[in-house]
Amino acid sequence: MVFKPSYFKADLFKVLSNPVRIQILDTLRTGEKSVNDIAEWLELEASSVSQQLAVLRSRNLVTSRKQGNYVFYSIRDPAIFQILDAALEVFNNHLVEVRDTLEQL
């Protein structure tokens, strides 16, 4: 089987197509957090957060460690934040274009 970067990228963007997963990744920018901490911050049920974390973990975007009854998650590769920041920049550029178009009307 040949590894193709384009397939990896497509799979990565598929994983990032879920807004809750992006919110979880953004929450982890400041460091390791428990499922309950993430759920509280995002105002979501812990079971929903756990489900999305399982997807992120299966794609090696986050790592986990267990301490007692708690599972803590952190980012595996901080380069993921460059992707999220670039997406935000594209979004902001789009808003500027929309604003400019509306001002011309």
N, C-alpha and C positions, 0 to 999 in steps of 0.2 A: 504494500500500500504506500502510495506517495503522499507525503504531507504537503498540502498546498496552503500557503498563507491566506489566499482568498476565502477558503472554506473556514479557516479559523476566524477570520474577521466577520464573516457572515454569521457564524455561530455566536460570536461575542455580541454583535449587534442584536441578535435575536434575544439573548439573555438580557440585554440592556433595554429591550423594548417595553419592559414592565416598569411603570413609574414607581411602584413600591420598592423594587430592587434598587433603583437609582437612589431613592430616598435613604434606603438602608446603607448603601455605599457612602453617600454623603454624610450620614450620621457617624460612620466609622473614620471620617477624616481626622477626628481629634483623638483617635486611639481606640484601644480595645474596649468593647462593651458587651454586657450580658444581653441575652434575648429580652429579658424584662426591661432593661434600660432602653433598648432600642424601641420596644413596643410602647413604652411610656412616652418617649420622646416623639414618636410618630403618631401617638394616639390610636394605636391599632391593637388588636388582640394578639397576645403572645403566640398563639397557635398559627396565626396568619404570618407573622414575622418568621417563625421557625420554618414554615413551609418555603418561604422565599429564600431564607438563608440556606436551606438544603440545596436549592437550585444553584445559588452562587457558589456554594462549597463544591458541588459536583463539577462545576466549570473552573475550579481552582482560582476563583476570584477572592475568596475569603478562607481563612484558616480558623480552626476552632480548638479550644482546649477546655477540658472539664475540670472544675474545681468544686468539690463537694457536690451539691445539687445544682450547681449553676454551670452553664456553658457560656464561654466568652468567645467572641468573634473579633477578628481583626483582618485588615487588608493583607492579602498575600503580596501584591505588587503595587506600590504606590503610583506607578505609571498609569493606572486606571483613572486617576484623578485628572491627568492631562487630557484623556479622552472626554471625560465629563465636562471639563472646563472648556474644551474646544466646542463641544455641542452647545454649551451655554453661550459662547461667543457667537456662534452661527445664529442662534435664536435671537440674541440681542441685535445683531446686524439686520436680521429680518424685521424686527420691530422698528428699527430706525427707517428702513425702506418703507414700511407701511405708514409710519408717521409722516414721512416726507410726501408720500403719495396723497395722504389725506389733507395735508396742508396745501397742496396744489389744487385741490378741489374747490 
